[in-house]
Amino acid sequence: MTDSEDVALTRRRALEALRNGVPNPAAVEILGCRQPAAEAAFTERLARAAEGDGRSGGVPGVLFSGNFGSGKSHLLTHLERLALSRGFVCSRVAVSKETPLYDLGKVFKSAVENARMPGRQGRMIEELASAMDWKSEPSAGFFQWTDGEARAGRLSLLFPATLLVYERLGNPETNRRIESFWAGDRIRAADVNEGLRQIGQKKNYSFRAPRAADLPPQRLRFATALIRAAGYRGWVILLDEIELVGYYSLLQRGRSYAELARWLAPAAGDVCPGLVAAGTVIDAFYLDVVSPDGKQDCDYVRPRMEASRHADLALRAEAGMRLLHDQRCIPLEDPTDQDVRGTVEKLRRIYSEAYGWDAPAVTVTGSRAGTQDRMRYWVRAAIIEWDLMRIYPGVRPETVDGGFRHTFKENTDLERASQDDPPDAG
């Protein structure tokens, strides 16, 4: 493939992503990102996480709010590229029915499975283990940290035990099972004990199998420390479409708010040095769901949780609701008419290069100024119009668009999914 063909293919991939409203890294690189306040807040957190020595406090997370179609996904893709360029492992987690925000076990597994690493292409845990020099000072420091955290009761002894077996026994099959455990899967205690016996450490690491509910936060701490020990600056986790919480049942929403507090303002026991969390939410969420003018979660969540088996999360849930509208939530800046015109003109040049066809100019008016999705509207409308004119010469289409607004009607499928399911045991 020639250089010009490669450029054209990259352009087409970027246009395909924009045509479907889901910008990929190529599209974001081409178009750039005009959100200086959001980028400044994010880079400040990256700097704080990179400077931490592993013993200092955690970095508070941040939320970015905007209307539907305002560029939240575009922003997260830009921040992902930024984090990778600064030596962070980065995971983008889309909140969904399969990955509900209230289940840290599933969010953690999704973060591991979707992780991207600077300079490496494989699965996160396996790549981290491969990157480690197990005879180095950082490796020794990582084991001492893990062992100390376990002796202090902040981690199960299962973690230093598996780390010791992994390093000293060197059995490929056993190591594969340990890597899967670190990534969120189950492991048989008998397999770990057999490994300890073979390396003469069984009496030093006599452990009870931890409760399934205790493992997800411990795995998060362990994995973040492993990332730093392997030479990376830290772990960035980007939570996309947090507004999906609005479709959950009341109890699920309460549990989700509690998890949001974990990510944005971790309590002392939840701090993970090197971890940076950021997320997006539509700006109408608080008014439509939390406030007295919406679903009134500010009044109903705490008593509902106190009457359930999740009563210990009630206060944290209240803290999470407060975080949705205080200084942790940074609104995205609306594009000006000049921004829209500049973006559409840039797209016109990209489209022409992608298809070897001189795309005509699109007249951008201010008639949609102030509407919730005008950048997305003009981007998609321009690309679709060019598609039609290129394929059907002589046609001059006119695009008609309707508005969209979230209603946050509870989803019965989500409500049935796991309101009373036990947390994922991994």
Secondary structure, DSSP 8 states (H G I E B T S, - for coil): --HHHHHHHHHHHHHHHHHTT---HHHHHHH----HHHHHHHHHHHHHHHH--SSS-----EEEEE-TTSSHHHHHHHHHHHHHHTT-EEEEEE--SSS-TT-HHHHHHHHHHTEEBTTB-S-HHHHHHHH--TTSHHHHHHHHHHHHHHHTTSS-THHHHHHHHHHHT--HHHHHHHHHHHTT----HHHHHHHHHHTT-GGG-------GGGHHHHHHHHHHHHHHHTT-S-EEEEEE-GGGGGGS-HHHHHHHHHHHHHHHS--GGG--TTEEEEEEEETTHIIIIISTTTT-HHHHHHHHHHTSTTGGGHHHHHHHHHHTSSTTEEE-----HHHHHHHHHHHHHHHHHHHTS--------GGGTT-TTHHHHHHHHHHHHHHHHHHSTT-----------------HHHHHHHTT------
